[in-house]
Amino acid sequence: MEYSTLLLSLAVIFGLFMAWGIGANDVANAMGTSVGSRALTIRQAVFVAAIFVFSGAWLAGGEVTQTIRSGMVDSSLMADNPELLVYGMLAALAAAGTWLLVASYFGWPVSTTHSIIGAIVGFAVVGLGFEVVRWERVGTIAMSWVVSPMVGGMIAFALFRSVQILILDTVDPLKNAKRWAPLYIFLTAFVTALVTMFKGLTHVGLELTTVQAYGFAILVSAAVVVLGMMAIRRLRFDDPTGVGEEGSHFANVEKVFGVQMVVTGCAMAFALGSNDVANAVGPLAAVVDVIQTGDVSAETVVPMWVLLLGGFGIVFGLFTYGHKVIATVGTGITQLTPSRGYAATAAAAATVVLASGTGLPISTTHTLVGAILGVGLARGIAAINLGLVRMIFLSWIVTLPAGAILAVVYFYILRGILG
Protein backbone atom coordinates (compact mmCIF):
# COMPACT_ATOMS: atom_id res chain seq x y z
CA MET A 1 0.00 0.00 0.00
CA GLU A 2 1.33 3.43 -0.95
CA TYR A 3 2.16 5.80 1.89
CA SER A 4 -0.47 8.39 0.88
CA THR A 5 -3.12 5.69 0.55
CA LEU A 6 -2.26 4.41 4.03
CA LEU A 7 -2.60 7.90 5.53
CA LEU A 8 -5.89 8.49 3.77
CA SER A 9 -7.22 5.12 4.95
CA LEU A 10 -6.25 5.91 8.54
CA ALA A 11 -7.90 9.33 8.25
CA VAL A 12 -11.16 7.76 7.05
CA ILE A 13 -11.10 5.14 9.83
CA PHE A 14 -10.30 7.65 12.58
CA GLY A 15 -12.80 10.15 11.14
CA LEU A 16 -15.53 7.50 11.23
CA PHE A 17 -14.53 6.59 14.79
CA MET A 18 -14.82 10.22 15.88
CA ALA A 19 -18.14 10.63 14.03
CA TRP A 20 -19.41 7.46 15.74
CA GLY A 21 -18.51 9.01 19.09
CA ILE A 22 -20.39 12.19 18.20
CA GLY A 23 -23.47 10.10 17.42
CA ALA A 24 -23.17 8.06 20.60
CA ASN A 25 -22.76 11.16 22.76
CA ASP A 26 -23.71 14.47 21.18
CA VAL A 27 -26.59 13.34 18.98
CA ALA A 28 -27.82 11.15 21.81
CA ASN A 29 -28.01 14.07 24.22
CA ALA A 30 -29.58 16.24 21.52
CA MET A 31 -32.35 13.71 20.91
CA GLY A 32 -32.63 12.89 24.62
CA THR A 33 -35.23 15.62 25.20
CA SER A 34 -37.50 14.17 22.51
CA VAL A 35 -37.17 10.63 23.86
CA GLY A 36 -37.30 11.66 27.53
CA SER A 37 -40.51 13.64 26.98
CA ARG A 38 -41.97 10.64 25.12
CA ALA A 39 -42.56 12.75 22.01
CA LEU A 40 -40.43 10.28 20.02
CA THR A 41 -39.44 6.66 20.54
CA ILE A 42 -35.82 5.60 20.22
CA ARG A 43 -36.49 4.23 16.72
CA GLN A 44 -38.23 7.43 15.64
CA ALA A 45 -35.39 9.53 17.07
CA VAL A 46 -32.84 7.55 15.06
CA PHE A 47 -34.94 7.99 11.91
CA VAL A 48 -35.22 11.76 12.46
CA ALA A 49 -31.51 12.03 13.21
CA ALA A 50 -30.58 10.04 10.11
CA ILE A 51 -32.43 12.44 7.81
CA PHE A 52 -31.69 15.77 9.44
CA VAL A 53 -28.12 15.16 10.63
CA PHE A 54 -27.25 14.26 7.05
CA SER A 55 -29.07 17.36 5.81
CA GLY A 56 -27.32 19.64 8.29
CA ALA A 57 -23.92 18.18 7.49
CA TRP A 58 -24.49 18.48 3.74
CA LEU A 59 -26.10 21.91 3.57
CA ALA A 60 -24.53 23.84 6.43
CA GLY A 61 -21.56 21.87 7.71
CA GLY A 62 -18.79 23.59 5.78
CA GLU A 63 -18.47 26.84 7.76
CA VAL A 64 -17.55 25.21 11.07
CA THR A 65 -15.54 22.52 9.30
CA GLN A 66 -13.17 25.17 7.94
CA THR A 67 -12.74 26.58 11.47
CA ILE A 68 -11.78 23.18 12.90
CA ARG A 69 -9.74 22.31 9.81
CA SER A 70 -7.51 25.38 9.75
CA GLY A 71 -8.56 27.86 12.42
CA MET A 72 -6.95 26.31 15.49
CA VAL A 73 -3.37 25.87 14.27
CA ASP A 74 -1.17 28.14 12.17
CA SER A 75 -0.44 25.50 9.58
CA SER A 76 1.93 27.78 7.63
CA LEU A 77 4.53 27.15 10.34
CA MET A 78 4.53 23.48 9.30
CA ALA A 79 5.15 24.11 5.59
CA ASP A 80 8.50 22.30 5.74
CA ASN A 81 7.03 19.30 7.59
CA PRO A 82 3.46 18.75 6.31
CA GLU A 83 3.46 15.20 7.60
CA LEU A 84 3.41 16.56 11.17
CA LEU A 85 0.02 18.16 10.53
CA VAL A 86 -1.25 14.84 9.17
CA TYR A 87 0.00 12.88 12.19
CA GLY A 88 -1.44 15.51 14.52
CA MET A 89 -4.90 15.53 12.97
CA LEU A 90 -4.98 11.73 12.97
CA ALA A 91 -3.96 11.76 16.64
CA ALA A 92 -6.66 14.34 17.42
CA LEU A 93 -9.37 12.20 15.81
CA ALA A 94 -8.22 9.05 17.62
CA ALA A 95 -7.94 10.86 20.96
CA ALA A 96 -11.31 12.57 20.81
CA GLY A 97 -12.98 9.36 19.63
CA THR A 98 -11.43 7.41 22.51
CA TRP A 99 -12.62 9.92 25.12
CA LEU A 100 -16.14 9.94 23.65
CA LEU A 101 -16.21 6.15 23.82
CA VAL A 102 -15.33 6.27 27.53
CA ALA A 103 -17.81 9.06 28.28
CA SER A 104 -20.63 7.37 26.36
CA TYR A 105 -20.01 4.10 28.22
CA PHE A 106 -20.65 5.89 31.53
CA GLY A 107 -23.53 7.95 30.11
CA TRP A 108 -21.71 11.28 30.49
CA PRO A 109 -22.94 13.96 28.06
CA VAL A 110 -19.58 15.59 27.32
CA SER A 111 -18.69 18.10 24.64
CA THR A 112 -17.33 16.68 21.41
CA THR A 113 -16.17 20.21 20.58
CA HIS A 114 -14.14 20.29 23.80
CA SER A 115 -12.76 16.87 22.92
CA ILE A 116 -11.50 17.66 19.42
CA ILE A 117 -10.22 21.17 20.13
CA GLY A 118 -8.46 19.99 23.27
CA ALA A 119 -6.89 17.21 21.20
CA ILE A 120 -5.76 19.59 18.43
CA VAL A 121 -4.28 22.07 20.88
CA GLY A 122 -2.63 19.25 22.86
CA PHE A 123 -0.75 17.73 19.93
CA ALA A 124 0.15 21.17 18.56
CA VAL A 125 1.69 22.48 21.80
CA VAL A 126 3.64 19.36 22.71
CA GLY A 127 4.48 18.07 19.25
CA LEU A 128 5.02 21.30 17.32
CA GLY A 129 5.41 24.21 19.71
CA PHE A 130 3.40 26.76 21.66
CA GLU A 131 3.54 29.34 18.88
CA VAL A 132 1.74 27.09 16.38
CA VAL A 133 -1.61 27.44 18.17
CA ARG A 134 -3.82 30.40 17.26
CA TRP A 135 -4.59 31.28 20.85
CA GLU A 136 -6.83 34.24 20.03
CA ARG A 137 -9.14 31.91 18.09
CA VAL A 138 -9.03 29.31 20.86
CA GLY A 139 -9.90 32.03 23.37
CA THR A 140 -12.91 33.13 21.33
CA ILE A 141 -14.18 29.57 21.12
CA ALA A 142 -13.54 28.97 24.83
CA MET A 143 -15.67 32.02 25.64
CA SER A 144 -18.47 30.56 23.52
CA TRP A 145 -18.47 27.47 25.72
CA VAL A 146 -19.47 29.69 28.64
CA VAL A 147 -21.77 31.98 26.70
CA SER A 148 -23.65 29.30 24.74
CA PRO A 149 -25.22 27.50 27.74
CA MET A 150 -26.16 30.88 29.22
CA VAL A 151 -27.79 31.97 25.96
CA GLY A 152 -29.50 28.60 25.55
CA GLY A 153 -30.70 28.72 29.15
CA MET A 154 -32.08 32.25 28.85
CA ILE A 155 -33.92 31.50 25.61
CA ALA A 156 -35.34 28.28 27.07
CA PHE A 157 -36.41 30.07 30.25
CA ALA A 158 -38.17 32.77 28.22
CA LEU A 159 -39.81 30.24 25.90
CA PHE A 160 -41.13 28.08 28.72
CA ARG A 161 -42.35 31.10 30.67
CA SER A 162 -44.25 32.17 27.56
CA VAL A 163 -45.75 28.67 27.36
CA GLN A 164 -46.78 28.92 31.01
CA ILE A 165 -48.30 32.38 30.63
CA LEU A 166 -50.00 31.90 27.25
CA ILE A 167 -51.10 28.28 27.64
CA LEU A 168 -50.52 26.27 30.81
CA ASP A 169 -51.75 28.81 33.36
CA THR A 170 -54.85 29.87 31.43
CA VAL A 171 -58.48 28.86 31.88
CA ASP A 172 -58.57 26.82 28.65
CA PRO A 173 -55.04 25.44 28.07
CA LEU A 174 -55.99 23.14 25.17
CA LYS A 175 -57.67 25.92 23.19
CA ASN A 176 -54.69 28.21 23.71
CA ALA A 177 -52.21 25.44 22.87
CA LYS A 178 -53.89 25.06 19.47
CA ARG A 179 -54.03 28.84 19.04
CA TRP A 180 -50.33 29.45 19.71
CA ALA A 181 -48.94 26.25 18.16
CA PRO A 182 -48.50 27.77 14.66
CA LEU A 183 -46.34 30.58 16.06
CA TYR A 184 -44.08 28.26 18.05
CA ILE A 185 -43.67 25.90 15.09
CA PHE A 186 -42.96 28.81 12.73
CA LEU A 187 -40.28 30.32 14.98
CA THR A 188 -38.40 27.03 15.26
CA ALA A 189 -38.53 26.31 11.53
CA PHE A 190 -37.74 29.90 10.51
CA VAL A 191 -34.50 30.24 12.48
CA THR A 192 -33.22 26.91 11.15
CA ALA A 193 -34.26 27.61 7.56
CA LEU A 194 -32.97 31.18 7.48
CA VAL A 195 -29.45 30.32 8.59
CA THR A 196 -29.39 27.47 6.08
CA MET A 197 -30.45 29.80 3.26
CA PHE A 198 -27.75 32.33 4.18
CA LYS A 199 -24.82 30.02 4.89
CA GLY A 200 -25.45 26.49 3.74
CA LEU A 201 -26.62 26.43 0.16
CA THR A 202 -23.28 27.58 -1.25
CA HIS A 203 -22.20 23.94 -0.84
CA VAL A 204 -24.75 22.91 -3.46
CA GLY A 205 -23.97 25.78 -5.80
CA LEU A 206 -26.78 28.15 -4.79
CA GLU A 207 -26.12 31.61 -3.37
CA LEU A 208 -29.14 33.68 -2.39
CA THR A 209 -29.64 37.39 -1.86
CA THR A 210 -30.96 38.58 1.49
CA VAL A 211 -34.48 39.00 0.12
CA GLN A 212 -34.42 35.54 -1.48
CA ALA A 213 -33.10 33.95 1.71
CA TYR A 214 -35.87 35.47 3.83
CA GLY A 215 -38.46 34.55 1.22
CA PHE A 216 -37.41 30.92 1.01
CA ALA A 217 -37.14 30.66 4.81
CA ILE A 218 -40.69 32.00 5.20
CA LEU A 219 -42.01 29.57 2.58
CA VAL A 220 -40.29 26.59 4.20
CA SER A 221 -41.49 27.61 7.65
CA ALA A 222 -45.05 28.10 6.42
CA ALA A 223 -44.99 24.61 4.91
CA VAL A 224 -43.77 23.17 8.22
CA VAL A 225 -46.59 24.99 10.04
CA VAL A 226 -49.17 23.52 7.67
CA LEU A 227 -47.82 20.00 8.20
CA GLY A 228 -47.66 20.53 11.96
CA MET A 229 -51.23 21.80 12.21
CA MET A 230 -52.46 18.89 10.07
CA ALA A 231 -50.81 16.53 12.55
CA ILE A 232 -52.35 18.36 15.52
CA ARG A 233 -55.83 18.14 13.98
CA ARG A 234 -55.43 14.37 13.68
CA LEU A 235 -54.74 14.00 17.42
CA ARG A 236 -57.29 12.23 19.59
CA PHE A 237 -57.84 14.20 22.76
CA ASP A 238 -58.92 12.76 26.10
CA ASP A 239 -61.38 14.30 28.53
CA PRO A 240 -60.23 17.95 28.65
CA THR A 241 -60.26 17.79 32.44
CA GLY A 242 -57.62 15.07 32.45
CA VAL A 243 -54.19 16.00 33.76
CA GLY A 244 -50.64 14.78 33.27
CA GLU A 245 -48.46 12.70 35.51
CA GLU A 246 -47.67 15.49 37.97
CA GLY A 247 -51.22 16.87 38.04
CA SER A 248 -49.95 20.23 36.80
CA HIS A 249 -50.06 19.86 33.02
CA PHE A 250 -53.07 18.97 30.93
CA ALA A 251 -52.44 15.74 29.05
CA ASN A 252 -54.11 17.11 25.92
CA VAL A 253 -51.81 20.14 25.86
CA GLU A 254 -48.81 17.85 26.05
CA LYS A 255 -50.13 15.97 23.01
CA VAL A 256 -50.09 19.24 21.07
CA PHE A 257 -46.55 19.91 22.19
CA GLY A 258 -45.64 16.36 21.23
CA VAL A 259 -46.14 17.39 17.61
CA GLN A 260 -44.04 20.50 18.19
CA MET A 261 -41.31 18.35 19.73
CA VAL A 262 -41.05 16.47 16.44
CA VAL A 263 -40.40 19.80 14.71
CA THR A 264 -37.81 20.87 17.28
CA GLY A 265 -36.23 17.40 17.19
CA CYS A 266 -35.75 17.81 13.45
CA ALA A 267 -34.32 21.30 13.98
CA MET A 268 -31.93 20.07 16.69
CA ALA A 269 -30.72 17.18 14.55
CA PHE A 270 -30.14 19.59 11.66
CA ALA A 271 -28.33 22.01 13.98
CA LEU A 272 -26.11 19.24 15.28
CA GLY A 273 -25.29 18.04 11.78
CA SER A 274 -24.39 21.58 10.71
CA ASN A 275 -22.17 22.24 13.74
CA ASP A 276 -20.79 19.03 15.20
CA VAL A 277 -20.06 17.14 12.00
CA ALA A 278 -17.08 19.49 11.76
CA ASN A 279 -15.56 17.90 14.86
CA ALA A 280 -15.06 14.72 12.86
CA VAL A 281 -14.57 15.90 9.30
CA GLY A 282 -12.53 19.05 9.99
CA PRO A 283 -9.33 17.15 10.83
CA LEU A 284 -10.17 14.63 8.10
CA ALA A 285 -10.48 17.45 5.55
CA ALA A 286 -7.09 18.78 6.65
CA VAL A 287 -5.46 15.38 6.07
CA VAL A 288 -7.12 15.02 2.66
CA ASP A 289 -5.91 18.49 1.63
CA VAL A 290 -2.31 17.82 2.63
CA ILE A 291 -2.24 14.41 0.94
CA GLN A 292 -3.73 15.73 -2.31
CA THR A 293 -1.94 19.09 -2.53
CA GLY A 294 1.06 18.84 -0.25
CA ASP A 295 0.16 22.35 0.95
CA VAL A 296 -0.55 22.64 4.67
CA SER A 297 -2.16 26.06 4.30
CA ALA A 298 -4.52 25.28 1.40
CA GLU A 299 -8.04 26.64 1.81
CA THR A 300 -10.20 24.35 -0.29
CA VAL A 301 -13.86 23.48 -0.36
CA VAL A 302 -14.57 20.56 1.96
CA PRO A 303 -15.28 17.53 -0.29
CA MET A 304 -18.90 16.41 -0.20
CA TRP A 305 -17.92 12.81 0.49
CA VAL A 306 -16.15 13.96 3.65
CA LEU A 307 -19.29 15.68 4.97
CA LEU A 308 -21.47 12.69 4.12
CA LEU A 309 -18.97 10.30 5.73
CA GLY A 310 -19.27 12.30 8.93
CA GLY A 311 -23.05 12.25 8.74
CA PHE A 312 -23.09 8.47 8.30
CA GLY A 313 -20.79 7.89 11.25
CA ILE A 314 -22.87 10.16 13.50
CA VAL A 315 -26.11 8.32 12.73
CA PHE A 316 -24.44 4.94 13.24
CA GLY A 317 -23.11 6.02 16.63
CA LEU A 318 -26.55 7.13 17.79
CA PHE A 319 -28.12 3.87 16.65
CA THR A 320 -25.56 1.55 18.23
CA TYR A 321 -24.57 3.26 21.49
CA GLY A 322 -26.62 6.37 22.16
CA HIS A 323 -29.11 4.96 24.65
CA LYS A 324 -27.03 5.65 27.78
CA VAL A 325 -26.58 9.38 27.18
CA ILE A 326 -30.20 9.66 26.05
CA ALA A 327 -31.24 8.33 29.46
CA THR A 328 -29.03 10.85 31.30
CA VAL A 329 -30.26 13.90 29.40
CA GLY A 330 -33.83 12.77 28.77
CA THR A 331 -34.79 11.92 32.34
CA GLY A 332 -31.89 12.66 34.68
CA ILE A 333 -31.48 16.44 34.86
CA THR A 334 -35.15 17.38 35.24
CA GLN A 335 -38.40 15.62 34.44
CA LEU A 336 -39.36 16.51 30.89
CA THR A 337 -42.78 16.72 29.29
CA PRO A 338 -43.27 17.69 25.63
CA SER A 339 -43.90 21.34 26.55
CA ARG A 340 -40.70 21.50 28.61
CA GLY A 341 -38.77 19.52 26.03
CA TYR A 342 -39.98 21.87 23.30
CA ALA A 343 -38.67 24.95 25.10
CA ALA A 344 -35.27 23.36 25.80
CA THR A 345 -34.74 21.87 22.36
CA ALA A 346 -36.00 24.89 20.40
CA ALA A 347 -33.71 27.20 22.40
CA ALA A 348 -30.70 24.95 21.93
CA ALA A 349 -31.36 24.47 18.22
CA ALA A 350 -31.66 28.22 17.64
CA THR A 351 -28.41 28.90 19.51
CA VAL A 352 -26.46 26.16 17.72
CA VAL A 353 -27.75 26.95 14.23
CA LEU A 354 -26.96 30.65 14.59
CA ALA A 355 -23.45 29.83 15.82
CA SER A 356 -22.98 27.38 12.95
CA GLY A 357 -23.86 30.12 10.48
CA THR A 358 -20.98 32.24 11.81
CA GLY A 359 -18.52 29.36 11.76
CA LEU A 360 -18.19 29.27 15.56
CA PRO A 361 -17.89 25.68 16.86
CA ILE A 362 -19.87 25.93 20.08
CA SER A 363 -20.69 22.99 22.29
CA THR A 364 -24.07 21.44 21.51
CA THR A 365 -23.90 19.63 24.84
CA HIS A 366 -23.29 22.79 26.85
CA THR A 367 -26.04 24.61 24.99
CA LEU A 368 -28.63 21.88 25.44
CA VAL A 369 -27.85 21.23 29.10
CA GLY A 370 -28.01 24.98 29.70
CA ALA A 371 -31.40 25.05 27.98
CA ILE A 372 -32.70 22.15 30.07
CA LEU A 373 -31.50 23.93 33.21
CA GLY A 374 -33.33 27.05 32.02
CA VAL A 375 -36.56 25.08 31.78
CA GLY A 376 -35.92 23.55 35.18
CA LEU A 377 -35.33 26.98 36.74
CA ALA A 378 -38.61 28.20 35.28
CA ARG A 379 -40.26 25.51 37.41
CA GLY A 380 -38.12 26.18 40.49
CA ILE A 381 -34.65 25.04 41.62
CA ALA A 382 -36.12 21.97 43.33
CA ALA A 383 -37.04 20.58 39.91
CA ILE A 384 -33.34 20.13 39.01
CA ASN A 385 -31.20 17.13 39.94
CA LEU A 386 -28.27 19.15 41.25
CA GLY A 387 -26.15 16.07 41.98
CA LEU A 388 -26.29 14.97 38.35
CA VAL A 389 -25.64 18.52 37.15
CA ARG A 390 -22.47 18.65 39.26
CA MET A 391 -21.33 15.35 37.74
CA ILE A 392 -21.96 16.68 34.23
CA PHE A 393 -20.04 19.89 34.94
CA LEU A 394 -17.12 17.83 36.29
CA SER A 395 -17.05 15.72 33.12
CA TRP A 396 -16.91 18.93 31.09
CA ILE A 397 -13.85 20.12 33.03
CA VAL A 398 -12.08 16.78 32.54
CA THR A 399 -12.83 16.60 28.80
CA LEU A 400 -10.38 19.26 27.61
CA PRO A 401 -7.24 17.87 29.32
CA ALA A 402 -8.31 14.29 28.57
CA GLY A 403 -8.47 15.05 24.85
CA ALA A 404 -5.14 16.88 24.98
CA ILE A 405 -3.27 14.13 26.86
CA LEU A 406 -4.63 11.34 24.66
CA ALA A 407 -3.73 13.31 21.54
CA VAL A 408 -0.14 13.71 22.68
CA VAL A 409 0.13 9.96 23.27
CA TYR A 410 -1.37 9.09 19.89
CA PHE A 411 0.77 11.72 18.14
CA TYR A 412 4.02 10.20 19.34
CA ILE A 413 2.80 6.68 18.54
CA LEU A 414 1.81 7.62 15.00
CA ARG A 415 4.98 9.59 14.37
CA GLY A 416 7.04 6.68 15.65
CA ILE A 417 5.26 4.13 13.44
CA LEU A 418 4.70 6.21 10.29
CA GLY A 419 7.53 8.71 10.47
C-alpha positions, 0 to 999 in steps of 0.5 A, a space after each residue: 500500500 502506498 504511503 499516501 493511501 495508508 494515511 488516507 485510509 487511517 484518516 477515514 477510519 479515525 474520522 468514522 470513529 470520531 463521528 461514531 462518538 459524536 453520534 453516541 454522545 452528542 446526537 444522543 443528548 440532543 435527541 434525549 429531550 425528545 425521547 425523555 418527553 416521550 414525544 419520540 421513541 428511540 427508533 423514531 429519534 434515530 430515523 429523524 436524526 438520520 435524515 436531518 443530521 445528514 441534511 445539516 452536514 451536507 447543507 450547512 456543515 462547511 463553515 464550522 468545518 473550515 474553522 476546525 480544519 484550519 482555524 486552530 493551528 497556524 499551519 503555515 509554520 509546518 510548511 516544511 514538515 506537512 506530515 506533522 500536521 497529518 499525524 497531529 490531525 490523525 492523533 486528534 481524531 483518535 484521541 477525541 474518539 477514545 474519550 467519547 467512547 469512555 464518556 458514552 459508556 458511563 452515560 456522560 454527556 460531554 462536549 465533542 467540541 471540547 474533545 477535538 479542540 483539546 486534542 488539536 491544541 494538545 498535539 500542537 503544543 507538545 508536538 510542534 510548539 506553543 507558537 503554532 496554536 492560534 490562541 486568540 481563536 481558541 480564546 474566542 471559542 472557549 468564551 463561547 463554551 461559557 456563553 452558549 449554555 447561558 444563551 441557551 438557558 435564557 432563551 429556554 427560560 423565556 420560551 417556557 415562561 411564555 408557554 406557562 403564561 400563554 397556555 398552561 396557566 390559562 383557563 382553557 389550556 388546550 384551546 390556547 395550545 392550538 391557538 399558539 402552536 403555529 407561532 411556536 412551530 414557525 419560529 423554530 422552523 424559521 430560524 433553522 431555515 434562514 441560517 441554512 439559506 444564508 450560509 449552507 446552500 453555497 455547498 450545493 452551488 446556490 447563493 441567495 440574496 438577502 431577500 431571497 433567503 428570507 423569502 425561502 425561509 418563510 415559505 419553508 417555515 409556512 410549509 412546516 406549520 401547515 404540516 404541523 397543524 395537520 398533525 395536531 388536527 389528527 390527534 385524539 384528545 382525552 377528557 379535557 379535564 384530564 391531567 398529566 403525571 404530575 397533576 400540573 399539566 393537561 395531558 391534551 396540551 402535552 399531546 399538542 406539544 408532542 407534535 411540536 417536539 417532532 419539529 424541534 427534534 428535526 431542527 436540533 438534529 439539523 443544527 447538530 449536523 451543521 455544527 458538530 459534523 465538523 468535529 469529525 470531518 474538519 481534521 479529516 479534511 485537513 489530512 485530505 488536503 495535505 495528501 492531495 496538494 502537499 500544501 498545509 495552508 490550502 483553503 479548499 472546499 470541503 469535499 462532499 464525500 467527507 461531509 457525508 462520511 461524517 453524517 453516516 458515522 454520526 447516525 451509526 453512533 446514535 443507533 448503536 450506542 446512544 441509549 445511555 446518554 439519552 437516558 441521562 439527558 432525557 430523564 436525569 437532569 429534570 423531568 421533561 414533558 413535551 412542553 418542557 422539552 420543546 422549550 429546551 430543544 428549540 432554544 438549543 437548536 436556535 443557539 447552535 444553528 446561529 453559531 454554525 452560520 458564523 462558523 463558531 464551533 460551540 458545544 451542543 452539549 453545553 447549549 442543550 444542558 443549559 437550555 434544560 436547566 433554564 426550563 428547570 429553573 422556570 419551574 423552580 430550583 427543586 425541579 433540578 437534579 443538582 447532583 447529576 448537574 455537578 457530575 456533568 459539569 465535572 465531566 466537562 472540566 475533565 474533557 479538555 485535558 483528557 483530549 489533549 493528553 490522549 492526543 499527545 500519546 497518539 501523536 508520538 505513537 503515529 509519528 514513531 510508526 509512520 515517520 
